[in-house]
Amino acid sequence: MSSSEEKWREELSSECALERYGLLLVPNALTEDQAHNIRAEIFDNFSDKRVVQLQDLLKTQSLVSGLLSNTPLNNALAQAFEGEYVPLPNFHFQLNSFTQAARARVISGLHIDAAEQLQQRNREIQRVRPHWLNVGLYFQDAHNGGWGGGITVVLRSHKCVRQLSLVPLIGWWLAKFAVRVAKRITPTSLLFDVPTRPGDAVIFDNRLLHASSVGQKSIDVLAQTAKGHSEIGQRHLAEAEGCEKLAMYCFFTRPESLTEVMRQNFIIHSERQKLQKIETEFDYRAAIESQYKTQFSGLFSSYNPESLDNE
């Protein structure tokens, strides 16, 4: 890595990074050997999938059971939440997922994870500290042989979303409009590839604009094949020789916010999939049921989906 990337790694690992930049880098959340072994295991067992969810992981449970219970990540999350936290059931791996590539000649994938809360004008958007956070764990370095292997962000964009939402009368409209515009015309100069190494984790604010990072090889494939449609380009990238990218994502929240965050991020999406017969790579209902039924590694035992449905 360059000296500039090393300086950014140090800066993004500092205690104030989450509030200042919208993300916190957790170096060596896994050792390089652990990252290599998990990467090999997932690609050996699920090479035909793009998203591997909790219910798919039972046969590799012994390998990934300690993934979310390592000390560096736990310490960082405790610091971020200033106390207790619990996981949400979107624990999943993404294999060769470049659908949200922000730098290609396709529909931009820049987005915020709190889009549903923004749509609902949820006051949590306006808080300085978010009430839930996303964690990404990366199993190759950010360059990944020219394909891209990590996350691209717009640094400090979480502050913009918050500040716009606070504008009297038109704040919510302004914030939603800004996010829509950012998806389409964000200049390359504002995009920042987080300099991750294999085994690094990134904790990021749910209002931060982000997308899958892409390298020049990915850009070339997308430019030649996508023709303005990201899904076509994604399929070509997934089949490209030498392109292997693996990331794991999961949400965390405070215990007292669990029911609310579950409703906003899982129940609503689950009902939409059911009523509108929407087919997506991520099955929200299966995720909800898996959390309760599998009690994966003892992490997902605090939520009964039936209790929420009946409320």
C-alpha positions in Angstrom: 0.0 0.0 0.0 1.1 3.6 -0.6 2.0 6.0 2.2 -1.2 7.9 1.5 -3.3 4.7 2.0 -1.4 3.9 5.2 -2.2 7.4 6.6 -5.8 6.9 5.7 -5.9 3.5 7.4 -4.6 5.2 10.6 -7.0 8.1 10.3 -10.0 5.9 9.7 -9.1 3.7 12.7 -9.2 6.6 15.1 -11.9 6.9 17.8 -13.5 10.0 16.1 -13.6 8.4 12.6 -17.2 7.2 12.7 -18.6 10.6 13.6 -16.2 12.6 11.4 -16.1 10.5 8.2 -19.1 8.2 8.7 -17.1 5.0 9.0 -14.7 3.2 11.4 -12.0 0.9 10.0 -11.3 -2.2 12.2 -7.9 -3.5 11.0 -7.3 -7.3 11.3 -10.7 -8.2 12.6 -9.7 -11.5 11.2 -6.2 -12.8 10.6 -5.1 -13.2 7.0 -5.2 -17.0 7.5 -8.8 -16.8 8.8 -9.8 -14.6 5.9 -8.1 -16.9 3.4 -9.7 -20.1 4.8 -13.2 -18.6 5.0 -12.9 -17.2 1.5 -11.9 -20.6 0.1 -14.6 -22.4 2.0 -17.4 -20.1 0.8 -16.3 -20.2 -2.8 -15.9 -24.0 -2.7 -19.5 -24.4 -1.3 -21.4 -21.6 -2.9 -19.7 -20.6 -6.2 -23.1 -20.7 -7.9 -24.6 -18.1 -5.6 -24.3 -14.3 -5.5 -25.7 -13.9 -2.0 -25.3 -16.6 0.8 -27.7 -16.1 3.6 -27.8 -17.4 7.1 -29.9 -20.4 6.2 -27.4 -21.5 3.6 -24.5 -21.5 6.1 -25.5 -24.4 8.3 -23.1 -26.8 6.7 -20.2 -24.4 7.2 -21.3 -23.3 10.7 -18.1 -24.5 12.4 -16.0 -22.4 10.1 -17.9 -19.1 10.4 -19.3 -19.5 13.9 -16.8 -17.1 15.4 -16.9 -14.6 12.7 -18.9 -12.0 14.6 -17.5 -12.7 18.1 -13.9 -11.6 17.6 -12.4 -9.2 20.1 -11.4 -6.3 17.7 -14.9 -6.1 16.2 -16.6 -6.4 19.5 -14.5 -3.7 21.1 -15.2 -1.4 18.1 -18.9 -2.0 18.2 -19.1 -1.4 22.0 -17.2 1.9 21.4 -19.5 2.9 18.6 -22.7 2.2 20.5 -21.3 3.3 23.8 -22.6 0.2 25.4 -24.6 -3.0 24.5 -25.5 -4.0 21.0 -27.3 -6.9 19.3 -27.0 -8.2 15.7 -29.8 -8.2 13.1 -30.6 -11.1 10.8 -29.1 -9.8 7.5 -25.9 -11.7 8.1 -24.8 -12.7 4.6 -22.0 -13.1 2.2 -21.8 -11.4 -1.2 -19.8 -13.3 -3.9 -18.6 -11.3 -6.9 -21.3 -8.7 -6.3 -20.6 -5.6 -8.3 -24.2 -4.6 -9.0 -23.7 -1.4 -7.1 -20.5 -0.4 -8.9 -20.3 3.3 -8.6 -17.6 4.0 -11.2 -18.9 2.1 -14.2 -21.0 3.2 -17.1 -24.1 1.7 -15.6 -26.8 2.8 -13.1 -24.9 4.0 -10.1 -25.1 1.9 -7.0 -24.4 4.6 -4.5 -27.0 4.4 -1.8 -27.7 4.8 1.9 -28.8 1.9 4.1 -31.3 4.1 5.9 -33.4 4.8 2.8 -36.5 3.3 4.4 -36.2 5.5 7.4 -35.6 8.6 5.2 -38.7 7.7 3.2 -40.7 7.4 6.4 -39.3 10.6 7.8 -38.0 8.8 10.8 -36.5 11.2 13.4 -33.6 8.8 13.9 -32.2 10.2 10.7 -31.7 13.5 12.5 -29.7 12.2 15.4 -25.9 12.7 15.6 -25.3 9.0 16.3 -27.3 6.5 14.3 -29.3 3.9 16.2 -28.1 1.0 14.0 -24.8 0.4 12.1 -23.7 -1.7 9.2 -20.6 -3.9 9.3 -18.7 -5.0 6.2 -16.0 -7.6 6.5 -13.7 -8.0 3.5 -11.7 -11.1 2.4 -9.3 -9.6 -0.1 -7.5 -6.2 -0.3 -9.2 -3.2 -1.8 -7.4 -3.6 -5.2 -8.1 -7.3 -5.6 -5.9 -7.7 -8.7 -7.5 -4.8 -10.5 -11.1 -6.0 -10.0 -11.9 -4.1 -6.8 -12.5 -5.8 -3.5 -13.9 -3.5 -0.9 -16.2 -0.5 -0.4 -16.4 2.9 -2.0 -17.8 5.8 0.0 -18.5 9.5 -0.1 -16.8 10.6 3.0 -18.9 12.8 5.4 -22.0 12.3 3.3 -23.9 11.1 6.5 -23.6 14.6 7.8 -25.1 16.0 4.6 -28.1 13.7 4.8 -28.7 14.6 8.5 -28.3 18.3 8.0 -30.6 18.5 5.0 -33.3 16.6 6.9 -33.2 19.3 9.6 -34.1 22.1 7.2 -37.5 23.5 8.2 -40.5 22.5 6.1 -38.6 21.0 3.1 -35.8 19.1 4.9 -37.1 15.6 4.2 -37.7 16.4 0.6 -34.2 17.9 0.3 -32.5 14.9 1.8 -34.3 12.4 -0.4 -33.6 14.5 -3.5 -29.9 14.7 -2.6 -29.6 11.0 -2.3 -31.4 10.4 -5.6 -29.1 12.9 -7.4 -26.0 11.4 -5.8 -26.8 8.0 -7.2 -26.6 9.5 -10.7 -24.1 12.3 -10.9 -21.6 12.0 -8.1 -18.2 13.0 -9.6 -15.4 10.5 -9.4 -13.4 12.9 -7.4 -15.7 12.5 -4.4 -15.6 8.7 -4.4 -13.1 7.2 -1.9 -12.0 3.6 -1.9 -11.5 2.5 1.7 -8.0 0.9 1.8 -8.9 -2.4 3.3 -6.8 -5.5 3.7 -7.9 -9.1 3.9 -9.7 -9.6 7.3 -10.4 -5.9 7.9 -13.9 -4.8 9.0 -15.6 -1.5 8.3 -18.3 -0.1 10.5 -20.3 2.6 8.8 -23.1 5.0 9.5 -26.4 4.0 7.9 -26.7 7.4 6.3 -23.3 7.2 4.5 -23.4 7.0 0.7 -21.5 3.9 -0.3 -21.3 1.2 -3.0 -19.2 -1.8 -4.0 -15.7 -0.7 -5.1 -14.6 -1.6 -8.6 -11.2 -1.7 -10.3 -10.3 -0.9 -13.8 -10.8 -4.5 -14.9 -14.4 -4.4 -13.6 -15.0 -1.0 -15.3 -13.8 -2.4 -18.6 -16.1 -5.4 -18.4 -19.1 -3.3 -17.4 -18.4 -0.7 -20.1 -18.3 -3.4 -22.8 -21.2 -5.5 -21.7 -23.6 -3.6 -19.4 -25.1 -1.1 -22.0 -26.7 0.9 -19.2 -28.1 -2.0 -17.3 -26.3 -3.0 -14.1 -27.7 -6.5 -13.8 -26.3 -7.5 -17.2 -22.9 -6.2 -16.3 -23.1 -7.9 -13.0 -23.7 -11.3 -14.6 -20.7 -10.8 -16.9 -18.5 -9.8 -14.0 -19.6 -12.8 -12.0 -18.5 -15.1 -14.8 -15.2 -13.2 -15.6 -12.1 -15.4 -15.2 -10.0 -14.3 -12.2 -12.7 -12.2 -10.7 -13.2 -13.4 -7.1 -14.5 -11.0 -4.5 -16.0 -11.9 -1.1 -17.6 -9.6 1.5 -19.8 -10.2 4.5 -22.4 -7.8 5.8 -24.5 -7.5 9.0 -26.4 -4.8 10.8 -26.1 -4.1 14.6 -28.3 -2.0 16.9 -29.0 -1.3 20.5 -31.2 -3.8 22.3 -33.9 -1.2 22.9 -34.0 -0.4 19.2 -34.2 -4.0 17.9 -38.0 -4.2 17.4 -38.1 -0.9 15.5 -35.2 -1.6 13.3 -36.5 -5.0 12.5 -39.8 -3.5 11.3 -38.1 -0.8 9.2 -35.5 -3.0 7.6 -37.0 -6.5 7.4 -40.7 -6.7 8.1 -41.5 -4.0 5.6 -39.3 -5.5 2.9 -40.7 -9.0 3.6 -44.3 -7.8 3.2 -43.4 -6.1 -0.1 -41.8 -9.2 -1.4 -44.9 -11.2 -0.5 -47.5 -8.8 -1.7 -45.8 -7.7 -4.9 -44.1 -11.0 -5.6 -40.7 -9.3 -5.8 -37.8 -11.6 -6.4 -34.5 -10.3 -5.1 -31.1 -11.8 -4.3 -31.8 -11.3 -0.6 -34.8 -13.1 0.9 -36.0 -11.0 3.9 -38.5 -13.4 5.2 -36.0 -16.3 5.2 -33.6 -14.0 7.0 -36.1 -13.3 9.7 -37.0 -16.9 10.2 -33.4 -18.0 10.2 -32.5 -15.7 13.0 -35.1 -17.2 15.3 -34.9 -20.9 14.2 -31.2 -21.5 13.9 -30.1 -19.3 16.8 -26.9 -19.1 14.8 -23.8 -19.2 17.1 -26.1 -18.0 19.9 -26.2 -14.6 18.4 -29.7 -14.5 17.0 -31.9 -15.8 19.8 -33.5 -12.6 20.9 -36.2 -12.2 18.3 -39.3 -14.2 17.6 -40.8 -13.3 14.2 -44.3 -14.4 15.1 -44.4 -12.0 18.0 -43.8 -9.1 15.7 -46.4 -10.3 13.1 -49.0 -10.4 15.8 -48.4 -7.0 17.3 
